[in-house]
Amino acid sequence: MAEQPDFSEFSDWHRENFEEIQAEISDFARLKEHQREIINRNLVLLENPVRWKAHAEHFEKQLEKIETDASREEKRDEFTIHLGFTVQKRCDCSGFLFPCAVDCRHMRLFDNDSDFSGATFRSSANFQHIHVARGDITFQNATFCSDTNFSGARFETGSASFQGVKFFKSLDFSASTFTNCNVICFEAAEFKGEKNLFKEVKFNDPSQGDMITFSNSEFSSEANFEDAVFKAKRICFSGAKFLKGGLKLQAAEFHGGELDFSRAEFNDGAFQLQATSFRNSAFIAKDIHLNGNALIGDAATLETKVTEFALNPSHGSLVSFKGAQFHHEVTFDAEYLKEISFRNATFSNTLEIAASTETVPDFRHAKFDRAPTISGLEVKSPQYPNWFELNSDQQQTDKLRKIKQMAEANNDHEKASQFFAMEMAAKRGTEIRGWWPLFVSWLYMKASNFGQSYGRPLECLAALLVLFYSLYLFAWPSSLTGWQGIKFSFLHSLRNLIPFFDTLIRNGVQPELGEYLTGYERDINAIYQATGSVTWFSALGIVEQLIGGVLFFLLLLGLRNTFRMR
């Protein structure tokens, strides 16, 4: 028969001792006498590492006697270690095992240091409204196996370190405050739970705080910093990984210092900064890997001295700065983006953008006090799948028109020409309608890319030369044969195609019947004598001259737009 577990030694840890305690009870004196005695005995036990270790291990051995995991965890949930209220002595719990739930609500730590480094919390840990009045507190490399609650906690001096901590379940730091802490460290922490709440957290005082860091940390679900306030010389999320759910900084405030998101990775979630305020901060976002969406805007205010975004996202990424306010220089660099929006954004200083986008960026209604630099902006030309290449999206036309105006404002003629061509293509079907205007614009597009290409008119001129050369070659009478016919057909096509070329072929003049004639003119006379008429030659020539004149104009236009003074 299996040995039965015996938990008689753990009566002080039984949950039923404190069932009537509510979350709002924060005064030790309001507890019943036997409850105060239990807390005091737990604190005395906590001060002796050897006794604590033996007691915790004995608790685990009793749990191991229970056959099934479910029954074992159900039994564990019947116990809670109450350590709340005032602790005057140094709290050293490094490496401790807490085998059941821990309730440290309203604990006040008044000594120099509190050490929970390497501790393991097997069940829920409740540090709600904990007050660290003096000294450092560290949970470095601690492990929280269940739900963890630091909501309303107050850390007032020294440093607060959660470096390398593993949170396996939900974490709640809502409404906690870190005041006059020189370092707040969550570096390399792992947040594996379904919920990571830092809502309304207040980080530091800028006159004292040096650094707030989440560098190289890893979030398995959304990190929610909604309405949080960050005040420090340096706020660091560099190398952080947001595996799912992303980072939510809606209505958060960043005051002073440097905000660093360099090398952060967003694998499957949004980077949300709507209504976020950045005041006198240096915003650095170099080489961000963004596989989800970045929603940065909706009344966000960036009063930063340096605002630098360098994204390296995947094809599925959306970056939105809608309604954002940028009060200082902004540099935006992205390797590839699916969609980006600065709609309704306001730029009080310079904007320099270098990005490759799959869709047309949205700068509609954006306001610029200084002309933006978009020389590094590469936009994939929109594809219109219908046979006549018609666009049905008026917004796309408006977006391209706005970007063209931005390039013109900065005297960037090359980009202005590029986006003019894209705008003209987008207008087909939205602002250009009717079969004749559409046909003319289609010819304009195919022949010269709306005046932006000199290569296309050259190709068309060459094709036209060959076409009419062939018509003349197979249409002359038998009086012109062999080399004479080939030469005449080529010169006649070239003469009609390029208007001024006629003066270049007036050579080889010989007297003929009292007149001086070129070889070309002799051939015309021969055709006239053989057929009695050259009307059809003239008609073909007129057609070729008209088409050639248009193509020659487009060639000059393309050369002018390509090589105009920049």
Phi, psi and omega per residue, in radians:
M1 nan 2.303 -3.098
A2 -1.131 2.466 3.126
E3 -1.147 2.350 -3.106
Q4 -1.484 2.445 3.119
P5 -1.203 2.560 3.141
D6 -2.192 1.950 -3.113
F7 -1.890 0.363 -3.080
S8 -1.135 -0.473 -3.130
E9 -1.297 -0.161 -3.012
F10 -1.966 0.584 -3.127
S11 -1.117 -0.561 3.118
D12 -1.165 -0.337 -3.107
W13 -1.679 -0.036 -3.064
H14 -1.249 2.359 -3.035
R15 -1.070 -0.564 -3.040
E16 -1.121 -0.302 3.114
N17 -1.133 -0.442 -3.046
F18 -2.204 0.410 -3.077
E19 -1.065 -0.511 -3.082
E20 -1.480 -0.093 -3.134
I21 -1.304 2.212 3.113
Q22 -1.739 2.835 -3.086
A23 -1.069 -0.523 -3.050
E24 -1.399 -0.177 3.129
I25 -1.293 1.997 -3.069
S26 -2.149 0.130 -3.071
D27 -2.002 2.105 -3.132
F28 -1.008 -0.612 -3.085
A29 -1.174 -0.366 -3.101
R30 -1.440 -0.122 3.090
L31 -1.339 2.773 3.043
K32 -1.260 2.761 -3.048
E33 -1.049 -0.767 -3.105
H34 -1.173 -0.472 3.096
Q35 -1.273 -0.692 3.100
R36 -1.131 -0.653 3.125
E37 -1.149 -0.693 3.116
I38 -1.086 -0.796 -3.139
I39 -1.087 -0.733 3.134
N40 -1.114 -0.713 3.115
R41 -1.133 -0.680 3.113
N42 -1.115 -0.687 3.140
L43 -1.201 -0.660 3.075
V44 -1.096 -0.747 3.105
L45 -1.096 -0.655 -3.116
L46 -1.135 -0.492 -3.102
E47 -1.322 -0.200 -3.116
N48 -2.001 1.702 -3.067
P49 -1.000 -0.653 -3.097
V50 -1.172 -0.836 3.129
R51 -1.111 -0.707 -3.141
W52 -1.091 -0.784 -3.120
K53 -1.060 -0.783 -3.134
A54 -1.118 -0.716 -3.118
H55 -1.152 -0.772 -3.119
A56 -1.169 -0.711 3.139
E57 -1.170 -0.628 3.099
H58 -1.136 -0.656 3.086
F59 -1.085 -0.753 3.139
E60 -1.123 -0.665 3.128
K61 -1.124 -0.652 3.102
Q62 -1.160 -0.669 3.102
L63 -1.133 -0.618 -3.118
E64 -1.139 -0.340 3.118
K65 -1.311 -0.238 3.093
I66 -1.453 2.305 -2.920
E67 -1.208 -0.866 -3.010
T68 -1.727 2.633 3.125
D69 -1.092 -0.707 -3.109
A70 -1.103 -0.772 3.131
S71 -1.176 -0.614 -3.140
R72 -1.134 -0.787 3.141
E73 -1.228 -0.567 3.087
E74 -1.116 -0.700 3.104
K75 -1.190 -0.693 3.128
R76 -1.032 -0.622 -3.106
D77 -1.221 -0.180 3.117
E78 -1.402 -0.099 -3.035
F79 -2.126 2.537 3.071
T80 -2.535 2.284 3.093
I81 -1.586 2.005 -3.118
H82 -1.653 2.078 -3.119
L83 -2.233 0.331 -3.006
G84 -1.229 2.978 3.047
F85 1.348 -2.860 -2.827
T86 -1.252 2.317 3.017
V87 -2.194 1.928 -3.079
Q88 -1.470 -0.563 -3.080
K89 -1.467 2.903 3.108
R90 -1.098 2.298 -3.115
C91 -1.718 1.789 -3.120
D92 -1.995 1.760 -3.128
C93 -2.084 0.491 -3.093
S94 -1.100 2.274 3.119
G95 1.320 0.081 -3.099
F96 -1.233 2.600 2.980
L97 -1.824 2.169 3.035
F98 -1.872 1.733 -2.932
P99 -1.327 -0.203 3.110
C100 -2.415 -3.016 -3.101
A101 -1.037 2.591 3.123
V102 -2.125 2.276 3.117
D103 -2.066 1.819 3.118
C104 -1.987 0.475 -3.127
R105 -0.974 2.336 3.075
H106 1.117 0.330 3.055
M107 -1.131 2.359 3.106
R108 -2.030 2.103 -3.114
L109 -1.892 2.047 -3.016
F110 -1.981 0.032 -3.127
D111 -1.602 -3.116 -3.035
N112 -1.154 -0.790 -3.039
D113 -2.386 2.626 3.034
S114 -2.301 2.217 -2.986
D115 -2.183 1.971 3.032
F116 -2.040 0.367 -3.071
S117 -1.089 2.382 3.112
G118 1.255 0.078 3.139
A119 -1.257 2.677 3.107
T120 -2.135 2.167 3.123
F121 -1.898 1.800 -3.034
R122 -1.257 -0.450 3.141
S123 -2.195 -2.859 -3.058
S124 -1.091 2.593 3.113
A125 -2.204 2.072 -3.080
N126 -1.974 1.814 3.076
F127 -1.914 0.529 -3.096
Q128 -1.036 2.256 3.103
H129 1.094 0.398 3.029
I130 -1.084 2.522 -3.072
H131 -2.213 1.905 3.075
V132 -1.710 1.755 -2.987
A133 -1.455 -0.560 -3.121
R134 -2.532 2.628 3.025
G135 1.444 -3.121 -3.134
D136 -1.561 2.714 2.979
I137 -2.334 2.347 -3.109
T138 -2.330 2.382 2.995
F139 -2.081 0.454 -3.035
Q140 -0.921 2.233 3.106
N141 1.074 0.324 3.052
A142 -1.285 2.800 3.138
T143 -2.194 2.149 3.091
F144 -1.929 1.885 -3.020
C145 -1.436 -0.301 -3.103
S146 -2.321 -2.880 -3.080
D147 -1.037 2.442 -3.102
T148 -2.233 2.323 -3.053
N149 -2.266 1.985 3.022
F150 -2.032 0.361 -3.080
S151 -1.078 2.413 3.128
G152 1.274 0.128 -3.139
A153 -1.204 2.674 3.120
R154 -2.239 2.122 3.089
F155 -2.046 1.974 -2.890
E156 -1.843 -0.449 -3.112
T157 -2.499 2.999 3.053
G158 1.196 -2.391 -3.139
S159 -2.270 2.712 3.076
A160 -2.173 1.980 -3.042
S161 -2.009 2.170 3.009
F162 -2.132 0.538 -3.085
Q163 -1.091 2.271 3.082
G164 1.220 0.183 -3.132
V165 -1.236 2.537 3.064
K166 -1.975 2.056 3.061
F167 -1.869 1.892 -3.046
F168 -1.525 -0.313 3.128
K169 -2.207 -2.866 -3.056
S170 -1.071 2.517 -3.139
L171 -2.221 2.375 -3.118
D172 -2.331 1.928 3.034
F173 -1.933 0.316 -3.037
S174 -0.965 2.392 3.040
A175 1.077 0.275 3.046
S176 -1.398 2.793 -3.109
T177 -2.304 2.438 3.052
F178 -2.106 1.881 -3.031
T179 -2.056 2.273 3.106
N180 1.044 0.450 3.061
C181 -1.545 2.238 -3.117
N182 -1.341 -0.472 3.090
V183 -2.458 2.287 2.999
I184 -2.103 1.938 -2.915
C185 -2.097 2.078 2.965
F186 -2.097 0.481 -3.076
E187 -1.068 2.342 3.095
A188 1.044 0.317 3.068
A189 -1.280 2.658 3.133
E190 -2.062 2.103 -3.125
F191 -1.913 1.705 -2.991
K192 -1.790 -0.040 -3.087
G193 -1.399 3.075 -3.127
E194 -1.399 -0.238 -3.077
K195 -2.486 2.270 3.082
N196 -2.293 1.629 -3.021
L197 -1.742 2.133 2.977
F198 -2.190 0.535 -3.081
K199 -1.118 2.364 3.064
E200 1.064 0.366 3.053
V201 -1.253 2.493 3.072
K202 -2.017 1.947 -3.108
F203 -1.726 1.852 2.831
N204 1.284 3.015 3.066
D205 -2.107 2.202 -3.037
P206 -1.088 -0.382 -3.141
S207 -1.331 -0.331 -3.085
Q208 -2.070 -0.694 -2.980
G209 -1.221 2.436 3.121
D210 -1.756 -0.830 -3.010
M211 -2.666 2.442 2.941
I212 -2.091 2.092 -3.043
T213 -2.292 2.311 2.946
F214 -2.106 0.415 -3.063
S215 -1.062 2.417 3.108
N216 1.050 0.281 3.050
S217 -1.380 2.891 -3.075
E218 -2.359 2.159 -3.133
F219 -1.955 2.121 3.120
S220 -1.477 -0.271 3.078
S221 -2.444 -3.119 -3.031
E222 -1.004 2.348 3.000
A223 -1.716 1.948 -3.002
N224 -1.806 1.867 3.085
F225 -1.949 0.571 -3.099
E226 -1.037 2.290 3.120
D227 1.127 0.260 3.107
A228 -1.309 2.734 3.111
V229 -2.140 2.181 -3.134
F230 -1.996 2.136 3.082
K231 -2.345 1.902 -3.139
A232 -2.921 2.866 3.090
K233 -1.212 -0.528 3.132
R234 -2.547 2.250 3.100
I235 -2.084 2.037 -2.902
C236 -2.159 2.122 2.969
F237 -2.072 0.362 -3.064
S238 -1.096 2.352 3.118
G239 1.277 0.053 3.127
A240 -1.211 2.575 3.134
K241 -2.069 2.224 3.101
F242 -1.992 1.678 -2.957
L243 -1.304 -0.607 -3.108
K244 -2.720 2.353 3.108
G245 1.659 -0.479 3.036
G246 1.373 -2.811 -3.089
L247 -2.147 2.205 -3.100
K248 -1.980 1.992 3.135
L249 -2.127 0.580 -3.114
Q250 -1.062 2.277 3.094
A251 1.057 0.283 3.061
A252 -1.320 2.807 3.139
E253 -2.211 2.322 3.080
F254 -2.091 2.104 -3.070
H255 -2.050 2.039 3.007
G256 1.219 2.955 3.048
G257 1.309 -2.901 -3.070
E258 -1.990 2.237 3.112
L259 -1.869 2.006 -2.966
D260 -2.061 2.022 3.046
F261 -1.956 0.332 -3.082
S262 -0.975 2.367 3.075
R263 1.102 0.232 3.057
A264 -1.181 2.595 -3.120
E265 -2.163 2.267 3.093
F266 -2.045 1.692 -2.987
N267 -1.410 -0.698 -3.081
D268 -2.683 1.072 -3.130
G269 -3.047 3.019 -3.044
A270 -1.644 2.608 2.998
F271 -1.803 1.688 -2.927
Q272 -1.849 2.057 3.106
L273 -2.204 0.551 -3.109
Q274 -1.113 2.367 3.101
A275 1.026 0.380 3.121
T276 -1.436 2.535 -3.100
S277 -2.030 2.162 3.086
F278 -2.024 1.899 -3.045
R279 -2.022 2.051 3.107
N280 0.987 0.626 3.120
S281 -1.935 2.719 2.991
A282 -1.729 1.909 -3.068
F283 -1.622 2.025 -3.120
I284 -2.120 2.154 -3.134
A285 -2.378 1.090 -3.083
K286 -1.460 2.362 3.020
D287 0.964 0.718 3.015
I288 -1.236 2.328 3.057
H289 -1.733 1.924 -2.977
L290 -2.075 1.802 3.079
N291 -1.672 -0.261 3.074
G292 -1.763 -2.511 -3.116
N293 -1.959 2.605 3.016
A294 -1.988 1.997 -3.136
L295 -1.912 1.620 -3.015
I296 -2.069 1.737 -3.084
G297 2.834 -2.417 -3.064
D298 0.878 1.121 3.122
A299 1.296 0.328 3.011
A300 -1.138 2.516 3.141
T301 -2.118 2.078 -3.134
L302 -2.005 1.498 3.080
E303 -1.577 1.096 -3.009
T304 -1.902 2.576 3.090
K305 -1.285 -0.626 3.080
V306 -2.319 2.166 3.080
T307 -2.189 1.867 -3.024
E308 -2.238 2.078 3.094
F309 -1.963 2.223 3.055
A310 -2.327 1.707 -3.024
L311 -1.790 2.552 3.067
N312 -2.285 1.202 -2.980
P313 -1.598 3.045 3.083
S314 -1.581 -3.104 -3.056
H315 -1.188 -0.278 -3.050
G316 -1.686 0.388 -2.933
S317 -1.714 2.439 3.012
L318 -2.086 2.242 3.063
V319 -2.101 2.116 -3.059
S320 -2.175 2.177 3.029
F321 -2.003 0.584 -3.067
K322 -1.003 2.210 3.065
G323 1.258 0.098 -3.123
A324 -1.221 2.649 3.097
Q325 -2.042 2.079 -3.132
F326 -1.931 2.034 -3.043
H327 -1.753 -0.111 3.097
H328 -2.366 -2.991 -3.075
E329 -1.060 2.477 3.123
V330 -2.248 2.225 3.023
T331 -2.073 2.185 -3.107
F332 -2.165 2.110 -3.094
D333 -2.326 2.154 -3.131
A334 -2.445 2.388 3.136
E335 -1.219 -0.801 3.133
Y336 -2.781 2.320 3.108
L337 -2.342 2.543 3.037
K338 -1.374 -0.747 -3.074
E339 -2.652 2.447 3.100
I340 -2.457 2.454 -3.092
S341 -2.370 2.259 2.981
F342 -2.079 0.478 -3.056
R343 -1.048 2.336 3.123
N344 1.131 0.180 3.105
A345 -1.285 2.743 3.125
T346 -2.182 2.247 -3.129
F347 -2.078 1.949 3.141
S348 -1.523 -0.168 3.127
N349 -2.373 -2.716 -3.017
T350 -1.412 2.630 3.016
L351 -2.204 2.211 3.041
E352 -2.149 2.091 -3.057
I353 -2.169 2.291 3.060
A354 -2.363 1.871 -3.071
A355 -2.715 2.700 3.031
S356 -1.955 2.122 -3.048
T357 -2.150 2.563 3.118
E358 -1.412 -0.601 3.118
T359 -2.027 2.959 -3.066
V360 -1.269 2.161 3.085
P361 -1.053 2.610 -3.087
D362 -1.874 1.842 3.060
F363 -1.970 0.308 -3.087
R364 -1.036 2.335 3.111
H365 1.123 0.196 3.023
A366 -1.257 2.539 -3.097
K367 -2.043 2.314 -3.095
F368 -2.174 2.137 3.025
D369 -1.349 -0.421 3.069
R370 -2.277 2.575 -3.092
A371 -1.082 2.256 -3.133
P372 -1.323 2.719 3.064
T373 -1.821 2.008 -3.094
I374 -2.154 0.421 -3.098
S375 -1.080 -0.437 3.141
G376 -1.645 0.149 -3.116
L377 -1.506 2.121 3.098
E378 -2.056 2.118 -3.104
V379 -2.034 2.243 3.093
K380 -1.158 2.262 -3.120
S381 -1.069 2.266 3.121
P382 -1.039 2.483 3.105
Q383 -1.826 2.317 3.125
Y384 -2.021 1.829 -2.935
P385 -1.230 -0.339 -3.093
N386 -1.201 2.796 -2.966
W387 -1.123 -0.510 -3.123
F388 -1.750 0.175 3.061
E389 0.959 1.009 -3.140
L390 -1.762 2.512 3.095
N391 -1.783 2.465 3.123
S392 -2.015 0.060 -3.060
D393 -1.896 1.796 3.141
Q394 -1.136 -0.538 -3.130
Q395 -1.077 -0.644 3.122
Q396 -1.105 -0.706 3.080
T397 -1.071 -0.782 -3.129
D398 -1.123 -0.690 3.125
K399 -1.089 -0.797 -3.130
L400 -1.153 -0.664 3.121
R401 -1.097 -0.697 3.135
K402 -1.141 -0.754 -3.139
I403 -1.149 -0.671 3.085
K404 -1.057 -0.748 3.125
Q405 -1.121 -0.636 3.099
M406 -1.110 -0.735 3.118
A407 -1.146 -0.715 3.123
E408 -1.116 -0.660 -3.140
A409 -1.106 -0.484 3.130
N410 -1.716 0.179 -3.114
N411 0.982 0.564 3.070
D412 -1.604 1.480 -3.024
H413 -1.148 -0.595 -3.126
E414 -1.107 -0.853 3.130
K415 -1.204 -0.634 3.115
A416 -1.074 -0.718 3.114
S417 -1.156 -0.718 3.141
Q418 -1.061 -0.821 -3.101
F419 -1.354 -0.382 3.005
F420 -1.107 -0.773 3.127
A421 -1.095 -0.727 3.124
M422 -1.178 -0.627 3.098
E423 -1.138 -0.760 3.133
M424 -1.069 -0.702 3.103
A425 -1.134 -0.674 -3.131
A426 -1.240 -0.459 3.140
K427 -1.247 -0.333 3.141
R428 -1.224 1.938 -3.111
G429 1.844 -0.351 3.110
T430 -1.874 -0.959 -3.141
E431 -1.905 -0.382 3.053
I432 -1.825 2.000 -3.107
R433 -2.330 2.925 -3.106
G434 1.611 2.490 -2.985
W435 -1.149 -0.650 -3.098
W436 -1.249 -0.879 3.066
P437 -1.018 -0.666 3.125
L438 -1.158 -0.688 3.139
F439 -1.148 -0.784 3.135
V440 -1.104 -0.766 -3.141
S441 -1.165 -0.557 3.091
W442 -1.144 -0.771 3.084
L443 -1.083 -0.750 3.121
Y444 -1.034 -0.722 -3.137
M445 -1.184 -0.830 -3.073
K446 -1.227 -0.627 -3.040
A447 -1.398 -0.466 -3.036
S448 -2.628 0.144 -3.034
N449 0.918 0.851 3.125
F450 1.021 0.747 3.058
G451 1.416 0.152 -3.089
Q452 -1.719 -0.157 -3.082
S453 -2.112 2.349 2.981
Y454 -1.753 -0.250 3.108
G455 -1.240 -0.724 -3.130
R456 -1.102 -0.812 3.082
P457 -1.052 -0.647 3.084
L458 -1.078 -0.756 3.110
E459 -1.093 -0.730 3.130
C460 -1.160 -0.682 3.097
L461 -1.101 -0.738 3.119
A462 -1.119 -0.741 3.126
A463 -1.140 -0.683 3.127
L464 -1.161 -0.675 3.095
L465 -1.040 -0.817 -3.134
V466 -1.155 -0.709 -3.118
L467 -1.069 -0.897 -3.091
F468 -1.306 -0.512 3.008
Y469 -1.028 -0.754 3.123
S470 -1.134 -0.691 3.125
L471 -1.100 -0.780 -3.140
Y472 -1.192 -0.657 -3.057
L473 -1.110 -0.705 -3.082
F474 -1.641 0.117 -3.102
A475 -2.030 -0.162 -3.106
W476 -1.269 2.737 3.112
P477 -1.274 2.991 -3.071
S478 -1.179 -0.173 3.124
S479 -1.202 -0.348 3.098
L480 -1.999 1.923 -3.082
T481 -2.252 2.853 3.047
G482 1.041 -2.439 -3.093
W483 -1.042 -0.585 3.139
Q484 -1.067 -0.738 3.128
G485 -1.206 -0.727 3.132
I486 -1.094 -0.808 -3.126
K487 -1.095 -0.786 -3.120
F488 -1.092 -0.785 -3.101
S489 -1.083 -0.748 -3.128
F490 -1.150 -0.820 -3.125
L491 -1.151 -0.650 -3.141
H492 -1.155 -0.713 3.102
S493 -1.152 -0.760 -3.123
L494 -1.175 -0.659 -3.141
R495 -1.112 -0.705 3.136
N496 -1.342 -0.530 -3.064
L497 -1.286 -0.720 -3.094
I498 -2.042 1.885 -2.992
P499 -0.941 -0.798 -3.054
F500 -1.375 -0.083 -3.115
F501 -1.205 -0.348 -3.119
D502 -1.026 -0.603 -3.141
T503 -1.270 -0.392 -3.094
L504 -1.406 -0.295 -3.086
I505 -1.822 0.192 3.062
R506 -1.450 1.268 3.119
N507 -2.336 3.017 -3.137
G508 1.104 0.638 -3.105
V509 -1.242 2.255 -3.138
Q510 -2.315 2.566 3.089
P511 -1.175 2.352 -3.121
E512 -2.583 1.948 3.125
L513 0.955 0.760 3.086
G514 1.412 0.079 3.133
E515 -2.217 2.798 3.052
Y516 -1.748 2.086 -3.062
L517 -2.197 2.561 2.974
T518 -1.399 2.944 3.087
G519 -1.098 -0.628 3.115
Y520 -1.090 -0.746 -3.131
E521 -1.186 -0.590 3.082
R522 -1.114 -0.667 3.139
D523 -1.173 -0.662 3.078
I524 -1.087 -0.737 3.108
N525 -1.092 -0.678 -3.131
A526 -1.133 -0.718 3.108
I527 -1.114 -0.722 -3.131
Y528 -1.115 -0.726 -3.137
Q529 -1.166 -0.553 -3.108
A530 -1.409 -0.577 -3.037
T531 -1.947 -0.318 -3.099
G532 1.388 -0.017 -3.130
S533 -2.826 2.555 3.039
V534 -2.172 0.447 -3.082
T535 -1.060 -0.751 -3.097
W536 -1.188 -0.573 3.037
F537 -1.116 -0.732 -3.140
S538 -1.136 -0.713 -3.136
A539 -1.110 -0.811 3.092
L540 -1.080 -0.672 3.136
G541 -1.106 -0.698 3.119
I542 -1.096 -0.779 3.116
V543 -1.047 -0.801 -3.124
E544 -1.133 -0.682 3.132
Q545 -1.119 -0.714 3.137
L546 -1.115 -0.861 -3.138
I547 -1.131 -0.763 3.139
G548 -1.087 -0.662 3.116
G549 -1.098 -0.733 3.107
V550 -1.124 -0.787 -3.130
L551 -1.144 -0.640 3.118
F552 -1.154 -0.677 3.065
F553 -1.080 -0.764 3.129
L554 -1.138 -0.584 3.079
L555 -1.100 -0.834 3.122
L556 -1.123 -0.670 3.115
L557 -1.115 -0.744 3.110
G558 -1.111 -0.720 3.093
L559 -1.109 -0.731 -3.138
R560 -1.111 -0.791 -3.110
N561 -1.232 -0.519 -3.116
T562 -1.369 -0.680 -3.007
F563 -1.977 0.274 3.114
R564 -1.120 2.746 -3.075
M565 -1.106 2.261 -3.130
R566 -1.783 nan nan
